[in-house]
Amino acid sequence: MRKFGLLFIIAISLFACKSNKNEVNIKGEIKGLTNDTIYLFSADGITDRMDTIYSENGKFSYTLNIDTITSATILLNDSIEYPVFIDKGNRIEVKGSATGFLNVTGNQPNEELTAFQKEISGLGTPSEKALQEKAEAFIRQHHSSLASIYLLEKYFIGKAQPDYRKIKDLIDLMTGALLDQPSIEKVSEYITRWESVVDGKPAPYFNLPNAKGEKVSRMSEKLKNKYLLINFWATYATDSIAQTQLKSLNKKYIKSKDFALLGISIDFDKKAWTDCIKKDTLSWEQVRDSTGWESETIKRYAILSLPTNVLVSPQGVIIARNIVGDSLSNKIKEVLEAAEAKKKEEKKTKH
């Protein structure tokens, strides 16, 4: 019995040592909390863990166990998100204001990001360009910091129209450990697809049914040998300004022999799609891929958001991606005027 008791005590001690080694303590004092509940959840895609932390008068202390360094997010007042990086054995301390910036210490990436936040808070009201320049400078100097991934996502990947050339350039600077992060793997995979459909690349093939069930491709009679503006959309992701412009372009060039519009929807619901076409008078050629975001066409064209447009030349080469407003109108006018000038020159040559 004594032997068994001794072994039991040793086993418990070993377990406790192992447990303590993986422990992380997070304590803090945050002014301006409007409730006593703080949420801590994974931000790196490795786990879907979420912890609930209770505070009293803005003060809190919480212990958890983790296996490896993790990017996490603290959610304050049910609406304010703030990044924090945690690793086994860390003693993280969070201080500051829920309406300002937080001073997070306890490991290198937290302290690096805190220094960055302090720097930009001293800039007053910086422009988006100035913030991107600061973030880029930080990333270039901190190749192995998890804070670099956070800044890359916030200031570059999360933009409405990301500059993927710049993003690729910054990812190429990062070390192997950062490249193993799921968010970076996902972006890198997308960039590989995107590089195959940038300006000057061949437009991928598609062959999709219209409302009548007729298959439509770029070589269909109505579309072949024309500049083709493809609009990727869905009834649940429309943009009234973009839609108004498409209607205007369709009206202006409806008789053109050199230009055509094509809508590619990824709606699952055929009736919702056809009803929307009728209601909004989307009278140009419309096709649908009922596989939604699993659509091979969507993947081949590297579409990440809706609506998105792609302008393709009569030779099947991509001219521009996701240009809107005056940029789109001017580009179409430019290529059509060039096409008309070419035809006139060819006529002169023949005569």
C-alpha positions in Angstrom: 0.0 0.0 0.0 2.9 2.3 0.8 4.5 1.6 -2.5 1.2 2.3 -4.4 0.7 5.6 -2.4 4.2 6.7 -3.2 3.7 6.0 -6.9 0.4 7.8 -6.9 2.0 10.9 -5.3 4.8 10.8 -7.9 2.3 10.5 -10.8 0.3 13.5 -9.4 3.5 15.5 -9.0 4.6 14.8 -12.6 1.1 15.7 -13.9 1.2 18.9 -11.9 4.6 19.8 -13.3 3.4 19.2 -16.8 0.3 21.2 -16.3 2.2 24.1 -14.7 4.6 24.1 -17.6 1.7 24.7 -20.1 -0.1 27.3 -17.9 -0.6 30.8 -19.0 -1.7 33.5 -16.6 -3.4 36.6 -17.9 -4.1 39.4 -15.6 -5.0 43.0 -16.2 -6.7 46.3 -15.4 -8.7 47.9 -18.1 -10.5 51.2 -17.6 -13.9 51.8 -19.3 -15.3 48.3 -19.2 -19.1 48.5 -19.4 -19.6 44.9 -18.4 -17.7 42.3 -16.3 -17.3 39.7 -19.0 -14.2 39.5 -21.3 -13.9 36.9 -24.0 -10.6 35.4 -25.2 -10.7 33.4 -28.4 -8.3 32.0 -30.9 -7.4 34.2 -33.9 -5.0 31.9 -35.8 -7.4 29.2 -37.0 -5.5 26.5 -35.2 -8.2 26.0 -32.6 -11.8 27.2 -32.1 -11.3 27.7 -28.4 -13.0 30.5 -26.5 -12.5 31.4 -22.8 -14.8 33.6 -20.7 -13.0 35.8 -18.2 -14.8 37.7 -15.5 -13.6 41.0 -14.2 -14.4 43.1 -11.2 -14.0 46.9 -11.4 -12.0 46.4 -14.6 -9.5 44.0 -12.9 -9.2 40.3 -13.8 -6.9 37.3 -13.5 -7.3 34.1 -15.5 -5.2 30.9 -16.0 -5.4 28.6 -19.0 -3.4 25.8 -20.5 -2.1 25.8 -24.0 0.3 23.6 -26.0 2.0 26.2 -28.3 2.2 29.9 -29.0 -1.1 31.2 -30.1 -2.5 34.4 -31.7 -5.7 35.3 -29.7 -8.2 38.2 -29.5 -9.6 39.8 -26.4 -13.2 41.0 -26.8 -14.1 43.9 -24.6 -17.6 45.4 -24.1 -18.9 42.9 -26.6 -17.6 45.0 -29.5 -13.9 46.0 -29.1 -11.3 43.5 -30.3 -7.7 43.6 -29.3 -4.9 41.2 -30.2 -2.8 39.3 -27.7 -0.2 36.5 -28.1 0.1 33.8 -25.6 2.6 30.9 -25.1 2.9 28.3 -22.4 4.6 29.6 -19.3 3.7 33.2 -20.0 2.6 35.7 -17.5 0.7 38.2 -19.6 -0.3 41.6 -18.2 -2.9 43.9 -19.9 -3.3 47.5 -18.9 -5.0 50.5 -20.4 -8.3 51.8 -21.6 -11.1 49.9 -23.4 -11.6 53.0 -25.6 -7.9 53.6 -26.2 -4.9 51.3 -26.7 -3.8 48.5 -24.4 -0.3 48.0 -23.0 0.3 44.2 -23.3 3.5 42.7 -21.8 4.7 39.2 -21.0 6.4 38.1 -24.2 8.2 39.5 -27.2 5.4 39.7 -29.8 3.1 41.5 -27.3 5.7 44.0 -26.4 6.6 44.6 -30.1 3.0 45.2 -31.0 2.5 47.5 -28.0 5.5 49.5 -29.1 4.0 49.8 -32.6 0.6 50.9 -31.2 2.3 53.5 -29.0 4.1 54.8 -32.1 1.0 55.2 -34.3 -1.0 56.7 -31.4 1.5 59.5 -31.3 0.8 60.3 -35.0 -2.6 62.0 -34.3 -4.9 61.0 -37.2 -2.6 59.3 -39.7 -3.8 58.5 -43.3 -4.3 54.9 -44.4 -1.2 55.2 -46.5 0.9 56.4 -43.5 -0.4 53.5 -41.4 0.4 51.0 -44.2 3.9 52.4 -44.5 4.4 52.1 -40.7 3.1 48.5 -40.8 5.3 47.6 -43.7 8.4 48.9 -42.0 7.5 46.9 -38.9 7.0 43.7 -40.9 10.3 44.2 -42.7 12.1 44.5 -39.4 10.3 41.7 -37.6 10.5 38.7 -39.9 9.6 36.2 -37.2 7.1 38.0 -35.0 3.5 37.0 -34.7 2.7 40.7 -34.5 3.8 40.9 -38.1 1.0 38.5 -39.1 -1.5 40.6 -37.2 -0.4 43.8 -39.0 -0.3 42.1 -42.4 -3.9 41.0 -41.9 -5.1 44.4 -40.5 -3.4 46.8 -42.9 -3.1 44.8 -46.1 -5.1 41.6 -46.4 -8.2 43.1 -44.8 -8.6 45.9 -47.3 -11.5 46.1 -49.7 -9.1 45.8 -52.6 -5.9 44.2 -51.3 -2.6 44.7 -53.1 -1.6 41.1 -53.5 1.7 41.9 -55.0 2.7 43.8 -51.9 1.2 41.1 -49.6 3.3 38.4 -51.5 6.4 40.6 -51.1 5.9 40.8 -47.3 5.0 37.2 -46.9 8.2 36.2 -48.7 10.2 38.0 -45.9 8.7 35.9 -43.2 10.4 32.9 -41.6 9.2 29.3 -41.8 7.5 29.4 -38.4 5.2 32.2 -39.5 4.6 30.6 -42.8 3.1 27.6 -41.0 0.3 29.8 -39.6 -3.0 28.8 -41.2 -3.9 32.4 -42.1 -0.7 32.8 -44.0 -1.0 29.4 -45.7 -4.5 30.3 -46.8 -3.4 33.7 -48.3 -0.4 32.1 -50.0 -2.6 29.5 -51.6 -4.9 32.2 -52.8 -2.0 34.3 -54.2 -0.9 31.3 -56.2 -4.3 31.2 -57.9 -4.5 35.0 -58.2 -1.1 35.1 -60.0 -2.6 32.9 -62.8 -5.4 35.4 -63.5 -3.8 38.8 -63.2 -3.7 41.3 -66.1 -2.2 39.8 -69.2 -3.1 36.2 -68.2 -5.5 34.0 -70.2 -9.1 34.1 -68.9 -10.1 30.6 -67.5 -12.7 28.6 -69.4 -16.3 28.4 -68.2 -19.5 26.8 -69.6 -22.6 27.6 -67.5 -26.3 27.5 -68.0 -28.5 30.6 -68.4 -32.1 30.8 -67.2 -33.3 28.8 -70.2 -30.8 26.0 -69.5 -28.7 26.9 -72.5 -24.9 26.6 -71.9 -23.0 29.8 -72.3 -19.2 30.2 -72.7 -16.9 33.0 -73.8 -17.1 31.6 -77.3 -20.9 31.8 -77.4 -22.3 33.7 -80.4 -23.3 36.8 -78.3 -20.0 37.0 -76.6 -17.2 35.8 -78.9 -14.7 38.2 -80.5 -15.8 41.0 -78.1 -14.5 42.7 -75.0 -16.3 41.0 -72.3 -17.0 42.4 -68.8 -17.8 39.5 -66.5 -19.6 40.4 -63.3 -19.5 37.8 -60.5 -22.4 38.3 -58.2 -25.2 36.8 -56.1 -28.6 38.0 -55.0 -27.4 38.1 -51.3 -24.3 40.2 -52.2 -25.4 43.0 -54.5 -24.1 46.6 -54.8 -26.6 49.1 -55.9 -24.0 51.6 -57.2 -22.1 48.9 -59.1 -25.4 47.5 -60.5 -26.5 51.0 -61.6 -23.2 51.4 -63.5 -23.6 48.0 -65.2 -27.1 49.0 -66.3 -25.7 52.3 -67.7 -22.9 50.4 -69.6 -25.4 47.9 -71.0 -27.6 50.7 -72.2 -24.7 52.6 -73.8 -23.1 49.6 -75.5 -26.1 47.4 -76.2 -25.7 47.7 -79.9 -21.9 47.5 -79.8 -20.3 44.8 -81.9 -17.1 45.0 -79.8 -18.5 44.8 -76.2 -20.7 42.6 -74.1 -21.7 42.1 -70.5 -22.0 38.7 -68.7 -23.3 38.1 -65.2 -22.1 34.9 -63.4 -24.2 34.2 -60.3 -23.3 31.7 -57.6 -26.8 31.6 -56.1 -28.1 28.2 -54.9 -31.7 29.3 -55.3 -32.6 29.5 -59.0 -35.9 31.3 -58.4 -34.3 34.0 -56.2 -31.8 34.5 -59.0 -34.4 34.7 -61.9 -36.7 36.9 -59.7 -33.8 39.3 -59.1 -32.8 39.5 -62.8 -36.4 40.3 -63.6 -37.0 42.8 -60.7 -33.7 44.7 -61.3 -33.9 44.5 -65.1 -30.5 42.9 -65.5 -31.1 42.4 -69.2 -27.6 41.3 -70.3 -26.6 37.7 -70.5 -26.9 35.9 -67.2 -25.6 32.5 -66.1 -25.5 30.7 -62.8 -23.2 28.2 -61.0 -25.4 26.5 -58.4 -22.3 25.2 -56.5 -21.9 28.6 -54.8 -18.5 29.3 -53.3 -17.4 25.7 -54.3 -17.7 26.8 -58.0 -14.7 25.9 -60.1 -15.3 29.1 -62.1 -15.0 31.2 -58.9 -11.9 29.3 -57.9 -10.3 29.6 -61.3 -10.9 33.4 -61.4 -9.7 33.7 -57.8 -12.8 35.5 -56.7 -12.8 36.3 -53.0 -15.8 38.7 -52.7 -18.9 39.7 -54.5 -19.6 41.6 -56.6 -16.3 41.4 -58.6 -15.7 42.2 -62.2 -13.1 41.0 -64.8 -12.6 42.6 -68.2 -11.5 40.2 -70.9 -10.2 41.0 -74.4 -11.6 39.4 -77.6 -8.5 37.2 -77.6 -9.4 35.9 -74.1 -6.8 37.8 -72.2 -7.6 39.5 -68.8 -7.2 43.3 -69.1 -8.3 44.4 -65.7 -9.8 43.0 -62.4 -12.3 44.6 -60.0 -12.2 48.2 -61.4 -15.2 50.3 -60.6 -16.7 53.8 -61.2 -14.9 56.1 -63.5 -11.9 53.7 -63.8 -14.2 51.0 -65.3 -16.0 53.4 -67.6 -12.8 55.0 -68.8 -11.1 51.6 -69.4 -14.0 50.3 -71.5 -14.0 53.5 -73.5 -10.3 53.3 -74.0 -10.2 49.7 -75.3 -13.2 50.3 -77.6 -11.8 53.4 -79.1 -8.5 51.5 -79.7 -10.5 48.7 -81.3 -12.3 51.2 -83.6 -9.1 52.9 -84.5 -7.5 49.5 -85.4 -10.5 48.7 -87.6 -10.1 52.0 -89.5 -6.4 51.4 -89.9 -7.0 47.9 -91.3 -9.5 49.3 -93.8 -7.0 51.9 -95.0 -4.4 49.2 -95.4 -6.7 47.1 -97.5 -7.5 50.0 -99.8 
